[in-house]
Each structure stands twice: as C-alpha cells, then as structure tokens.
Amino acid sequence: MVSLARKVKRPYAVRALLIENERILLIHHIFRDPALFGKWTFPGGRLDPHETDPLVSLHREMREELSIEIEVIGEVGRFYSRTGSDYLIFAGRPLGPIGPLQPDEIRDTVWLTPAEVYEWHCKGKLQFGFEMKAVSMYLKKYPWP
C-alpha cells in the first residue's frame, strides 16, 4: 500500500485509474441527471466525513462499487471537474476479478486502451473532462511494462 507521508489538502473525492493488460477501467454510473447519461469515468467516490486518508476512501470505494481489492501503484495527480471539485487520482491494479457491481450505483464497466479513452474523450463520452489528462499523466509517470 502506498503511503501519503506528506500533508495534502483533503480532496472532495478519490478515483482509481485501474490498469490490467494495458487497458484502463471505466465505469458507467446510474444517473438521474439526463446530461450525464452515457458518460463514463474512473471508479471512486467522495470521502466520508470521518475519513482523513484518501487511500482509505479509495479502498472502501473499490470494495463498495466493484467488490475488489486493489494494489495502489502511486498517485497520478489532483484534477478538477468542470464544477471545480478536486479529485485525487491513484493508479492501481485489481487483485482479482471485478464484481458483483454495486447495483444501485454502477450500470456497467469497460476496459479500454489509452487510444480508445482518447476516442471517447473526443466524442464527449467522459464524465468529468479530466480522464484523458489523467491517462496521459499516468503513462508519463508509469510507462507500460
């Protein structure tokens, strides 16, 4: 498990850029807002009020949404949504098969190559607008094996 030894501002939420077989996992949330229908992003969520360590929140969210444990590779960076909320994104690998999905929150999952993530970015299919930048930063920090 990666440790956050330095003090960081508590983020609004955490996300996991999960990698397996040189593909990146995106999830499709169940949304009530029609503007978000068809939008995909990385798994994760908000920190609970009592949580101070973003990694604790990240592991909790992976268990809740995807029923998995993950190995955290490292921090990708802090990104901001179109509304200004900050998201701390970590790179990781699943330590087993995904599922079952949280039925009231996750509609579907898909594994995409970085090129496919870029295509979805160009088509406006990504939820927050920072997903492609996060993938690019990941590839600079942690090149494919």
Backbone bond lengths (Angstrom), bond angles and torsions (degrees), N, CA, C in turn:
res aa  C-N    CA-C-N  psi(-1)  N-CA   C-N-CA  omega(-1)  CA-C   N-CA-C  phi
1 M - - - 1.451 - - 1.528 108.83 -
2 V 1.313 116.45 135.84 1.459 122.57 178.54 1.519 108.64 -78.16
3 S 1.336 116.83 141.31 1.460 121.30 179.12 1.517 110.21 -107.62
4 L 1.309 116.08 140.91 1.460 121.09 174.27 1.521 107.21 -96.09
5 A 1.317 116.83 84.21 1.461 120.81 -175.80 1.523 111.57 -70.31
6 R 1.322 116.95 -32.68 1.460 119.69 -179.33 1.522 110.00 -84.20
7 K 1.301 115.23 156.33 1.461 120.25 177.72 1.525 108.51 -78.59
8 V 1.317 116.72 130.03 1.462 120.91 177.17 1.519 108.76 -126.77
9 K 1.324 115.23 150.75 1.459 120.30 174.46 1.524 107.92 -61.98
10 R 1.294 115.91 135.92 1.462 121.16 -179.93 1.525 108.67 -63.27
11 P 1.341 117.70 118.39 1.464 119.37 -179.20 1.520 111.66 -75.46
12 Y 1.323 115.11 161.99 1.454 121.75 174.80 1.530 109.45 -65.66
13 A 1.345 115.79 -41.40 1.459 120.37 -176.54 1.525 110.14 -154.81
14 V 1.328 114.89 166.93 1.462 122.30 176.42 1.526 108.78 -122.94
15 R 1.318 115.39 153.16 1.465 122.26 176.77 1.520 107.99 -139.14
16 A 1.337 115.73 153.43 1.462 121.82 177.12 1.519 109.47 -114.61
17 L 1.315 115.73 123.17 1.451 121.90 171.57 1.524 104.47 -91.30
18 L 1.338 115.50 93.22 1.460 121.18 -174.45 1.520 110.45 -89.07
19 I 1.336 115.15 133.88 1.456 123.06 -175.96 1.523 109.14 -118.82
20 E 1.330 115.55 134.51 1.465 120.97 172.52 1.523 107.78 -153.67
21 N 1.327 116.40 127.75 1.465 121.71 -179.43 1.528 112.20 52.03
22 E 1.336 115.80 43.80 1.463 123.72 178.32 1.532 112.79 58.92
23 R 1.322 115.41 29.57 1.468 122.03 174.90 1.521 108.68 -125.72
24 I 1.316 114.96 156.30 1.461 122.96 -175.44 1.522 108.66 -115.69
25 L 1.325 116.31 134.63 1.460 121.16 -179.07 1.526 111.01 -85.18
26 L 1.323 115.56 129.53 1.463 122.06 170.06 1.516 107.97 -120.53
27 I 1.330 115.18 149.70 1.464 120.70 178.03 1.519 109.96 -119.67
28 H 1.319 114.18 154.57 1.461 122.17 176.40 1.526 106.86 -115.65
29 H 1.339 115.27 108.55 1.468 120.16 179.13 1.529 111.04 -72.25
30 I 1.310 115.63 159.48 1.461 121.96 170.52 1.520 105.81 -87.97
31 F 1.326 116.33 111.42 1.461 121.73 -175.39 1.521 111.57 -108.27
32 R 1.319 115.26 151.13 1.462 121.42 171.83 1.526 110.46 -97.03
33 D 1.328 117.02 -22.47 1.461 123.25 -178.53 1.531 109.35 -84.86
34 P 1.339 118.31 115.63 1.471 120.56 -178.67 1.529 113.63 -57.44
35 A 1.326 118.17 -26.22 1.467 120.76 179.51 1.530 111.49 -65.15
36 L 1.329 117.06 -20.25 1.461 120.80 -177.96 1.526 113.31 -101.15
37 F 1.333 117.98 -2.18 1.461 120.38 178.31 1.527 108.47 -59.96
38 G 1.317 117.10 135.45 1.456 121.05 178.15 1.516 114.87 80.31
39 K 1.332 118.20 6.60 1.469 121.82 -179.62 1.533 110.09 -95.73
40 W 1.318 116.06 142.66 1.459 123.04 -176.71 1.522 110.05 -124.68
41 T 1.327 116.95 153.05 1.463 121.77 177.92 1.523 109.74 -156.65
42 F 1.315 115.95 -174.53 1.461 122.10 175.81 1.530 109.17 -80.58
43 P 1.334 117.83 150.55 1.467 119.32 176.05 1.525 111.31 -68.03
44 G 1.319 115.27 153.20 1.461 121.28 178.88 1.509 110.48 148.56
45 G 1.310 116.62 -167.67 1.461 119.60 -179.71 1.514 112.27 179.10
46 R 1.313 114.19 -172.10 1.468 121.95 -177.38 1.519 111.38 -72.27
47 L 1.317 114.41 152.06 1.458 119.99 171.79 1.523 107.97 -73.31
48 D 1.326 116.57 137.84 1.457 120.03 172.98 1.529 108.17 -68.61
49 P 1.339 118.22 154.56 1.472 121.01 -176.18 1.526 114.55 -53.76
50 H 1.328 117.98 -34.67 1.468 121.07 -177.63 1.533 113.24 -85.61
51 E 1.323 118.56 -8.70 1.463 121.33 -176.12 1.532 111.18 -83.86
52 T 1.317 115.46 130.97 1.465 120.41 177.87 1.527 111.73 -113.87
53 D 1.318 117.79 -20.41 1.462 122.26 -179.68 1.528 108.95 -100.75
54 P 1.340 117.82 114.85 1.462 120.34 -179.51 1.530 113.49 -57.69
55 L 1.333 117.77 -30.71 1.465 119.55 179.64 1.523 112.13 -68.89
56 V 1.307 117.60 -34.04 1.468 120.68 175.11 1.529 108.87 -61.94
57 S 1.316 116.32 -44.15 1.470 121.25 178.51 1.522 111.06 -63.64
58 L 1.330 116.50 -42.29 1.461 120.99 -179.30 1.524 110.85 -60.07
59 H 1.328 116.79 -49.37 1.469 119.97 -179.84 1.530 110.98 -63.46
60 R 1.320 117.60 -39.66 1.470 120.68 177.81 1.526 110.04 -61.48
61 E 1.329 116.78 -46.52 1.464 120.51 -179.11 1.528 112.04 -62.23
62 M 1.330 117.81 -38.34 1.473 120.35 179.29 1.528 110.66 -65.53
63 R 1.327 116.22 -39.33 1.467 119.33 177.25 1.525 110.37 -67.05
64 E 1.340 117.16 -43.58 1.468 120.34 -177.26 1.527 112.12 -67.68
65 E 1.330 117.04 -48.90 1.464 120.38 -173.14 1.522 113.45 -79.73
66 L 1.348 116.69 -41.19 1.462 120.71 -169.98 1.519 114.55 -118.86
67 S 1.326 117.85 -3.44 1.473 123.16 -178.44 1.524 111.92 58.03
68 I 1.347 117.10 41.51 1.462 120.24 -179.92 1.527 111.37 -133.77
69 E 1.317 113.71 159.02 1.459 122.51 166.13 1.520 105.92 -101.37
70 I 1.339 116.23 150.97 1.457 119.66 -180.00 1.519 110.68 -129.92
71 E 1.327 114.94 155.91 1.464 122.50 168.50 1.522 105.95 -97.85
72 V 1.319 117.69 121.80 1.462 121.07 178.32 1.524 108.39 -84.77
73 I 1.327 115.87 125.32 1.465 122.38 179.07 1.519 110.07 -83.58
74 G 1.322 115.98 -43.04 1.455 120.48 -179.24 1.511 111.34 168.46
75 E 1.307 115.17 176.40 1.463 121.25 179.59 1.525 109.44 -82.60
76 V 1.321 116.66 131.87 1.464 121.74 175.25 1.522 109.38 -85.92
77 G 1.326 116.55 -44.84 1.456 119.93 178.73 1.512 112.04 157.41
78 R 1.322 114.25 179.82 1.464 122.40 177.81 1.528 106.86 -105.52
79 F 1.324 115.23 130.78 1.459 121.42 -176.58 1.521 109.04 -128.68
80 Y 1.315 115.17 157.31 1.463 120.89 -177.30 1.520 110.07 -119.55
81 S 1.333 115.30 134.56 1.463 120.69 177.07 1.523 109.27 -76.65
82 R 1.314 115.17 173.46 1.468 120.67 178.59 1.527 111.95 -60.85
83 T 1.342 116.61 -23.38 1.470 120.70 179.87 1.527 112.09 -92.14
84 G 1.331 117.31 -1.43 1.457 121.01 177.19 1.516 115.43 93.62
85 S 1.331 118.15 -0.59 1.469 120.32 177.06 1.527 109.05 -71.79
86 D 1.340 116.36 142.83 1.460 119.27 -178.75 1.523 111.36 -100.04
87 Y 1.320 114.15 139.16 1.460 123.55 -177.68 1.520 108.52 -124.55
88 L 1.317 116.64 127.87 1.450 122.08 175.85 1.528 106.63 -96.26
89 I 1.330 116.12 120.35 1.463 120.83 -175.30 1.523 109.59 -109.03
90 F 1.330 114.26 131.79 1.457 122.37 177.35 1.519 109.38 -116.68
91 A 1.335 116.10 143.39 1.460 121.20 172.58 1.518 107.95 -86.14
92 G 1.331 115.55 144.90 1.448 118.98 179.72 1.513 112.50 -160.43
93 R 1.323 114.15 172.95 1.465 121.70 176.73 1.529 108.30 -127.82
94 P 1.329 116.51 137.71 1.467 118.49 175.30 1.529 109.93 -69.69
95 L 1.324 115.91 143.36 1.463 121.04 179.69 1.525 111.69 -100.91
96 G 1.297 116.56 26.21 1.452 122.19 179.65 1.514 109.20 168.72
97 P 1.321 115.76 -179.00 1.466 118.95 -179.81 1.529 111.88 -68.98
98 I 1.305 115.35 149.52 1.464 121.86 178.81 1.519 109.85 -82.28
99 G 1.332 115.50 139.60 1.446 121.01 173.57 1.511 111.95 113.83
100 P 1.325 113.35 160.14 1.465 126.66 2.69 1.532 111.81 -71.16
101 L 1.349 114.61 153.08 1.459 121.29 178.43 1.518 110.21 -77.00
102 Q 1.327 116.31 153.12 1.464 120.71 175.55 1.535 107.11 -67.91
103 P 1.341 118.13 109.33 1.465 121.17 -168.52 1.525 115.75 -65.55
104 D 1.325 118.19 -26.29 1.465 119.07 -178.80 1.525 112.50 -92.45
105 E 1.348 116.86 2.98 1.462 119.22 -177.02 1.525 114.36 -130.36
106 I 1.339 117.89 -37.24 1.462 121.47 -174.48 1.528 109.70 -112.11
107 R 1.333 114.87 122.51 1.467 120.98 179.28 1.529 111.56 -83.58
108 D 1.358 115.99 -42.30 1.460 119.16 -173.38 1.528 109.97 -163.42
109 T 1.327 115.52 166.84 1.462 122.18 174.40 1.519 108.47 -131.93
110 V 1.330 115.52 158.41 1.462 120.56 175.89 1.525 108.21 -150.73
111 W 1.326 116.41 143.17 1.467 122.52 174.48 1.517 107.66 -103.29
112 L 1.337 117.12 124.03 1.462 122.14 -177.62 1.524 110.98 -125.05
113 T 1.325 115.77 150.42 1.460 120.49 170.38 1.529 107.87 -74.00
114 P 1.329 118.18 162.01 1.467 118.99 174.82 1.531 112.67 -55.70
115 A 1.332 117.49 -37.14 1.468 120.45 178.33 1.530 110.93 -63.58
116 E 1.321 116.90 -38.68 1.471 120.05 178.30 1.529 111.08 -69.57
117 V 1.338 117.11 -36.84 1.469 119.46 175.28 1.527 108.92 -60.09
118 Y 1.330 116.88 -41.27 1.466 121.01 178.19 1.536 110.75 -61.98
119 E 1.329 117.21 -43.49 1.478 120.63 177.24 1.526 110.53 -58.61
120 W 1.325 116.98 -44.94 1.466 120.66 -179.92 1.521 110.67 -65.80
121 H 1.331 116.66 -36.04 1.466 121.17 175.95 1.533 109.36 -60.08
122 C 1.322 117.04 -48.14 1.470 121.94 -179.34 1.525 112.10 -63.28
123 K 1.322 117.23 -30.22 1.470 122.00 -179.85 1.527 112.65 -87.74
124 G 1.343 117.78 0.49 1.463 121.09 179.18 1.512 114.22 72.82
125 K 1.334 117.66 27.02 1.463 121.15 -177.20 1.531 113.88 -92.76
126 L 1.350 117.31 -0.07 1.462 119.98 -178.21 1.522 109.91 -99.05
127 Q 1.312 116.18 141.35 1.465 122.46 -168.11 1.522 115.13 -70.17
128 F 1.314 118.17 -48.02 1.461 120.15 -169.09 1.524 115.04 -100.33
129 G 1.314 117.87 -22.21 1.452 120.35 -177.44 1.514 113.86 94.30
130 F 1.347 118.02 -11.13 1.467 120.40 179.73 1.522 112.90 -103.33
131 E 1.316 118.29 -3.43 1.460 120.97 -173.64 1.536 112.55 -59.50
132 M 1.344 117.44 -46.24 1.464 119.79 -178.14 1.519 111.08 -66.06
133 K 1.316 117.25 -40.44 1.466 120.46 177.80 1.529 110.10 -62.03
134 A 1.322 117.06 -39.61 1.468 120.81 178.41 1.528 110.86 -64.05
135 V 1.333 117.32 -41.36 1.467 120.48 177.85 1.529 109.74 -62.69
136 S 1.325 117.60 -44.66 1.473 121.35 178.82 1.522 111.19 -60.47
137 M 1.332 116.70 -44.19 1.470 120.26 178.98 1.527 110.86 -65.01
138 Y 1.335 116.26 -39.27 1.462 119.85 177.60 1.529 110.16 -58.97
139 L 1.336 116.46 -48.22 1.464 120.35 -176.60 1.530 112.07 -64.63
140 K 1.328 117.48 -29.03 1.470 120.50 176.13 1.530 110.94 -73.46
141 K 1.331 116.60 -40.67 1.469 120.90 -177.86 1.523 112.91 -78.49
142 Y 1.331 115.87 -38.51 1.467 121.73 -172.54 1.529 108.92 -132.08
143 P 1.346 118.39 76.03 1.475 120.21 -177.74 1.527 111.28 -57.00
144 W 1.322 115.56 152.91 1.464 120.17 177.57 1.518 109.17 -55.87
145 P 1.319 116.44 149.81 1.483 119.85 178.95 1.521 111.81 -62.93
